[in-house]
Amino acid sequence: MRRRTAALALGTAAAMVMTGCSAMGGGDGGTVTINMAESLTNPTRTDLLKDLIAQFEAENPGIKVNLISPPTEQADQKLRQMLQSGTGVDVLEVRDITVGPWSTNGWLHDMKKDLKGWDGWQEMTDNAVNAAEDEKGRTYFVPYGFYGLSLFYRTDLIKKAGFSKPPSTWEDLLKQASAVHDPDKRRYGYAFRGGTNGNSNVTAAVSAYVAGKIDPRNGFKLKDGSTIFSAPEAQDAVETYFGLFKKASPKSSVSWGYPEMVEGFSNGSTAFLLQDPEVIATVRESSTVSEEQWSTAPLMTGPSGKTVQPLATAGWGIAKGSDHKPEAVKLLKFLSEGKASTTFSKKNSLVPILKSAGEDDFYKTGPWASYVTMTENPDTYLNVTQPRGVSWWTEWEQKADADVQKVLLGKMTPEKLLAEWDAFWTAKWAKEK
């Protein structure tokens, strides 16, 4: 994807310091430059952030913001390096899957005192306020929105394949994607995620198949305390899911991550994509696929007729090593309030954090309709909380992604993968007791 590297961005920041941003401490009335790093980088989103930053700078002439936009696949690693060194970043993107390990390592600033009495809290939904505070009452990030999976699909391709409506179950998805799949015509059924974070979609399938047994307080547990990966239904789930790779996906998707999946759908080569709502904005900008050729459908259910919709979020936090925390807090508040927050959630296609957005027609029509359907039917689309905040989440992701790769390359069976994942979580939870 067309992104600036972190090295280039950091080099730019250094040049700014040397060429006149002299009052970096902000104590002599000069300009303070703060570095802001995003991690879920894509060109449209980066341009949006630049526009919002320009508005902030116009309102705060004493503060300049240098946006660092590393490629998505290397972003978290780059952010970890900057956080570990204690330099190079002030405001950064913090996700529910990174807040645990980063805060445990002492890399994030607790903003509890900085945001005490802030009027912005009154404008936020309960979900946003709750997500901003961890179990010990600390605030390491303020959410900018929420993510939830839905199925992006090509209306024209499934109709041509003989289907009158999109898949409603995982088995339906395999059936329709296989029917559309025609490699000789460079038309593929499914945009498979075989690379970074590929484990998340495997887990989505397993969760759907065990939905009737799942513990809503911990999406990796069943109500009896065992892991979701130990359930007999999990075997059927992984067979169906990996069947999508074998029967309906391009061979190159063995290494596809977020950018490649989205590009595969928006360039018209794949018929189905499982992704978050932020992709709506990207697909709408496609010059290959018109608005009439695609839509979204609710997340597919398992055999019980139910599925699981994890509550995933991300937001803006402040590095503990930052020397410009007051300025960083100003930027964070600006991005989390009023027009800036609404603009970011709309143009980045996120479930909003502000109460006022709930009445906006923008979220009730078109591709957003599937999210409304899921919200209005909580007995079918179960909301659960995944254990993304545990200190070992990064370890889990690295292991799980490696295991997915082994299955795709024929070096591990789906049965072995489930056994490994069951053993991993069982051992980690046993150490907590």
DRENDOMAR-895524 format. One line per field, with one value per residue (C-alpha): residue number from 1; y, z negated, x; residue in one letter. Coordinates in steps of 0.02 Angstrom, whole numbers. Last residue first. Layout:
<rs>
k = [NUM ...]
Y = [Y ...]
Z = [Z ...]
X = [X ...]
r = [A ...]
</rs>
This chain:
<rs>
k = [433 432 431 430 429 428 427 426 425 424 423 422 421 420 419 418 417 416 415 414 413 412 411 410 409 408 407 406 405 404 403 402 401 400 399 398 397 396 395 394 393 392 391 390 389 388 387 386 385 384 383 382 381 380 379 378 377 376 375 374 373 372 371 370 369 368 367 366 365 364 363 362 361 360 359 358 357 356 355 354 353 352 351 350 349 348 347 346 345 344 343 342 341 340 339 338 337 336 335 334 333 332 331 330 329 328 327 326 325 324 323 322 321 320 319 318 317 316 315 314 313 312 311 310 309 308 307 306 305 304 303 302 301 300 299 298 297 296 295 294 293 292 291 290 289 288 287 286 285 284 283 282 281 280 279 278 277 276 275 274 273 272 271 270 269 268 267 266 265 264 263 262 261 260 259 258 257 256 255 254 253 252 251 250 249 248 247 246 245 244 243 242 241 240 239 238 237 236 235 234 233 232 231 230 229 228 227 226 225 224 223 222 221 220 219 218 217 216 215 214 213 212 211 210 209 208 207 206 205 204 203 202 201 200 199 198 197 196 195 194 193 192 191 190 189 188 187 186 185 184 183 182 181 180 179 178 177 176 175 174 173 172 171 170 169 168 167 166 165 164 163 162 161 160 159 158 157 156 155 154 153 152 151 150 149 148 147 146 145 144 143 142 141 140 139 138 137 136 135 134 133 132 131 130 129 128 127 126 125 124 123 122 121 120 119 118 117 116 115 114 113 112 111 110 109 108 107 106 105 104 103 102 101 100 99 98 97 96 95 94 93 92 91 90 89 88 87 86 85 84 83 82 81 80 79 78 77 76 75 74 73 72 71 70 69 68 67 66 65 64 63 62 61 60 59 58 57 56 55 54 53 52 51 50 49 48 47 46 45 44 43 42 41 40 39 38 37 36 35 34 33 32 31 30 29 28 27 26 25 24 23 22 21 20 19 18 17 16 15 14 13 12 11 10 9 8 7 6 5 4 3 2 1]
Y = [-937 -836 -976 -1093 -962 -965 -1155 -1175 -1039 -1124 -1302 -1258 -1167 -1316 -1440 -1331 -1319 -1506 -1540 -1415 -1518 -1444 -1433 -1425 -1248 -1176 -1270 -1208 -1030 -1039 -1102 -955 -835 -918 -910 -728 -680 -770 -691 -521 -561 -615 -464 -493 -349 -444 -568 -563 -477 -545 -473 -608 -586 -694 -641 -466 -434 -244 -220 -353 -276 -102 -170 -244 -77 11 -40 70 156 178 245 396 431 507 476 374 505 614 485 500 351 307 134 164 200 300 445 433 395 526 660 626 637 798 876 854 781 639 710 876 788 686 839 935 784 777 961 932 772 849 759 591 437 374 375 448 358 370 241 62 -50 -225 -286 -465 -513 -696 -803 -887 -1005 -1152 -1223 -1066 -891 -777 -594 -478 -432 -295 -219 -227 -198 -46 63 27 -89 -41 141 98 246 166 13 117 201 36 -40 51 -63 -211 -357 -524 -512 -600 -590 -570 -490 -326 -205 -165 -347 -397 -226 -255 -426 -362 -217 -322 -469 -589 -718 -877 -758 -788 -952 -858 -914 -1024 -1209 -1233 -1067 -1072 -1252 -1184 -1107 -1257 -1378 -1251 -1238 -1424 -1452 -1311 -1399 -1532 -1395 -1383 -1225 -1129 -1153 -1239 -1145 -1229 -1072 -1088 -978 -878 -744 -703 -611 -677 -858 -963 -1117 -1065 -976 -1132 -1133 -944 -932 -1059 -956 -793 -880 -931 -751 -684 -808 -724 -576 -556 -672 -800 -689 -757 -640 -763 -823 -781 -716 -719 -796 -958 -942 -965 -953 -896 -1068 -1096 -928 -973 -1143 -1087 -939 -1047 -1160 -1008 -959 -814 -809 -668 -672 -734 -854 -919 -885 -728 -666 -701 -602 -451 -425 -433 -461 -380 -488 -401 -391 -261 -114 26 208 338 255 353 265 215 262 172 116 -51 -152 -38 126 194 46 92 272 215 82 204 322 482 663 669 606 753 877 831 829 710 690 726 630 468 488 339 357 203 114 30 -145 -197 -46 -103 -286 -248 -96 -190 -298 -169 -47 103 229 348 521 566 465 472 431 308 176 43 153 188 5 -50 77 10 -169 -117 -33 -169 -245 -81 17 157 321 449 614 764 882 1066 1158 1345 1388 1285 1311 1307 1160 1063 1095 1039 883 842 856 751 619 606 592 449 361 368 308 160 138 42 89 278 378 558 655 819 981 1127 1301 1442 1530 1496 1341 1230 1101 1086 1272 1259 1203 1298 1189 1056 999 995 890 764 749 721 583 504 506 432 294 258 226 328 231 180 0]
Z = [-1993 -1853 -1810 -1768 -1647 -1547 -1542 -1482 -1353 -1273 -1288 -1196 -1062 -1034 -1029 -907 -793 -803 -743 -600 -545 -542 -409 -261 -212 -262 -428 -466 -425 -547 -679 -652 -668 -832 -906 -863 -917 -1083 -1127 -1087 -1200 -1345 -1456 -1447 -1374 -1224 -1330 -1212 -1272 -1204 -1113 -1042 -868 -877 -1046 -1019 -869 -852 -856 -723 -607 -635 -588 -429 -385 -383 -203 -147 -281 -469 -518 -402 -461 -619 -778 -862 -819 -965 -1093 -1039 -1025 -846 -762 -636 -450 -437 -358 -482 -640 -602 -557 -715 -824 -744 -746 -931 -1044 -1044 -920 -1015 -1182 -1118 -1045 -1208 -1306 -1195 -1228 -1416 -1396 -1303 -1370 -1316 -1396 -1463 -1286 -1268 -1207 -1062 -1024 -983 -1002 -981 -1054 -993 -888 -915 -812 -829 -723 -825 -677 -664 -611 -480 -524 -455 -269 -178 -5 168 353 343 262 408 401 505 460 275 158 81 43 -69 -164 -197 -257 -423 -457 -504 -389 -316 -126 11 201 238 388 393 345 183 131 158 95 -70 -91 -38 -161 -311 -292 -148 -161 -111 -8 138 176 217 112 139 119 13 -78 -111 -168 -306 -380 -358 -435 -570 -621 -614 -737 -850 -870 -978 -1103 -1158 -1059 -1153 -1310 -1466 -1606 -1594 -1514 -1371 -1368 -1234 -1229 -1413 -1493 -1364 -1410 -1255 -1249 -1121 -1017 -996 -804 -793 -909 -805 -647 -730 -806 -633 -580 -720 -689 -524 -624 -507 -357 -295 -288 -146 -23 36 199 329 505 605 751 739 549 551 377 379 334 201 120 119 36 -88 -138 -158 -275 -378 -392 -324 -151 -36 56 221 267 443 475 573 421 310 429 446 259 219 33 -124 -275 -443 -587 -723 -764 -888 -890 -942 -1111 -1244 -1294 -1449 -1575 -1741 -1851 -1901 -1783 -1638 -1594 -1418 -1366 -1498 -1437 -1256 -1292 -1398 -1250 -1254 -1271 -1460 -1452 -1342 -1483 -1563 -1752 -1772 -1604 -1658 -1821 -1734 -1590 -1639 -1525 -1424 -1413 -1583 -1513 -1581 -1493 -1325 -1351 -1395 -1284 -1126 -1085 -1143 -1028 -1061 -924 -981 -1052 -1110 -1002 -962 -1131 -1275 -1188 -1227 -1164 -1001 -971 -1018 -896 -756 -795 -801 -631 -533 -444 -445 -352 -462 -473 -586 -598 -657 -756 -783 -940 -976 -847 -936 -842 -672 -733 -778 -607 -521 -630 -572 -390 -419 -506 -354 -237 -343 -339 -150 -129 -249 -419 -564 -671 -694 -772 -835 -867 -960 -908 -1029 -957 -1057 -1212 -1317 -1413 -1273 -1305 -1120 -1106 -953 -820 -702 -579 -688 -768 -601 -527 -669 -636 -452 -494 -606 -463 -343 -466 -502 -318 -213 -142 29 0]
X = [-271 -190 -68 -214 -281 -120 -112 -292 -264 -114 -181 -342 -244 -128 -272 -367 -216 -186 -363 -342 -192 -17 119 -1 48 -120 -115 61 12 -133 -12 105 -42 -92 83 110 -65 -51 116 42 -106 5 -29 -216 -319 -387 -485 -636 -793 -956 -1106 -1218 -1290 -1445 -1515 -1443 -1557 -1569 -1380 -1354 -1483 -1410 -1240 -1312 -1392 -1222 -1192 -1338 -1441 -1458 -1287 -1291 -1468 -1391 -1489 -1352 -1221 -1276 -1221 -1040 -923 -967 -971 -833 -835 -672 -764 -907 -808 -675 -802 -902 -747 -686 -860 -888 -753 -628 -501 -493 -474 -327 -243 -258 -195 -41 -7 -13 91 237 391 318 396 231 163 -11 -166 -287 -419 -461 -613 -679 -844 -849 -1001 -1041 -1158 -1326 -1430 -1370 -1273 -1165 -1212 -1135 -1103 -1235 -1230 -1137 -1160 -1084 -1115 -1229 -1095 -978 -827 -676 -645 -654 -682 -836 -730 -617 -758 -845 -680 -699 -847 -736 -700 -750 -732 -830 -830 -645 -559 -655 -516 -608 -617 -436 -379 -467 -388 -216 -218 -278 -159 -136 3 -90 -198 -79 -167 -326 -476 -629 -597 -442 -446 -633 -615 -504 -661 -774 -649 -611 -794 -830 -688 -748 -916 -832 -783 -601 -565 -698 -594 -661 -748 -919 -993 -871 -718 -628 -763 -742 -888 -1010 -967 -1001 -1113 -1244 -1114 -1005 -1010 -1007 -857 -760 -790 -738 -585 -526 -556 -447 -305 -264 -200 -51 -57 -183 -335 -442 -527 -659 -734 -603 -617 -457 -554 -453 -465 -655 -732 -914 -982 -849 -891 -1075 -1054 -920 -1027 -1182 -1083 -1034 -1216 -1322 -1245 -1302 -1470 -1543 -1403 -1377 -1193 -1238 -1335 -1184 -1073 -1188 -1217 -1032 -1012 -944 -983 -987 -865 -876 -765 -792 -745 -616 -590 -493 -333 -233 -366 -343 -488 -412 -523 -479 -563 -588 -698 -827 -841 -856 -986 -1086 -1097 -997 -1055 -1040 -860 -811 -846 -678 -693 -546 -460 -281 -305 -357 -234 -124 27 77 245 247 273 103 28 99 51 -130 -161 -108 -260 -387 -301 -189 -151 -17 11 187 307 493 567 548 654 524 384 473 513 338 265 372 320 139 155 244 94 -2 132 202 105 191 96 197 86 128 71 82 -50 -184 -348 -261 -156 -313 -390 -230 -230 -406 -355 -199 -304 -419 -270 -203 -372 -384 -204 -217 -136 -208 -56 -59 82 75 235 221 303 297 310 384 317 470 413 350 485 516 552 663 544 660 750 830 667 578 718 700 514 546 669 539 416 543 587 404 378 260 116 55 0]
r = [K E K A W K A T W F A D W E A L L K E P T M K G L L V K Q V D A D A K Q E W E T W W S V G R P Q T V N L Y T D P N E T M T V Y S A W P G T K Y F D D E G A S K L I P V L S N K K S F T T S A K G E S L F K L L K V A E P K H D S G K A I G W G A T A L P Q V T K G S P G T M L P A T S W Q E E S V T S S E R V T A I V E P D Q L L F A T S G N S F G E V M E P Y G W S V S S K P S A K K F L G F Y T E V A D Q A E P A S F I T S G D K L K F G N R P D I K G A V Y A S V A A T V N S N G N T G G R F A Y G Y R R K D P D H V A S A Q K L L D E W T S P P K S F G A K K I L D T R Y F L S L G Y F G Y P V F Y T R G K E D E A A N V A N D T M E Q W G D W G K L D K K M D H L W G N T S W P G V T I D R V E L V D V G T G S Q L M Q R L K Q D A Q E T P P S I L N V K I G P N E A E F Q A I L D K L L D T R T P N T L S E A M N I T V T G G D G G G M A S C G T M V M A A A T G L A L A A T R R R M]
</rs>
